[in-house]
Amino acid sequence: MSKRSRPRLTVQLISHELLDEYMRYRNVSNVKLAAKVGVDTSTIAHLRRGARKNCDIEVAPKIADELGVPQCVLFVEKVIADWTGSNRNGPAITRKSA
């Protein structure tokens, strides 16, 4: 079985609004959460505003733990059957031209 057709386990954020609410409630900034869980600040920012839905399986429990909630409140596990590696982080970020 080639890498292109291998199933991949990932976790998906259930609601970016819920993540944002928990971060506000716990008074945790993007920078602080990113530093605590060991990811780039842009990763947290993309998750928080809904530009990205998928998260590394190792990172999701760290995010939930830092916010004091069970992982299943924020994330759901997904198996991507035909993962090719492209677009693995959710929808692409598009910017509107002025």
Summary of the structure (lengths in Angstrom):
residues: 98
radius of gyration: 14.2
end to end distance: 45.9
largest distance: 45.9
contacts: 245
relative contact order: 0.26
helix: 43%
strand: 14%
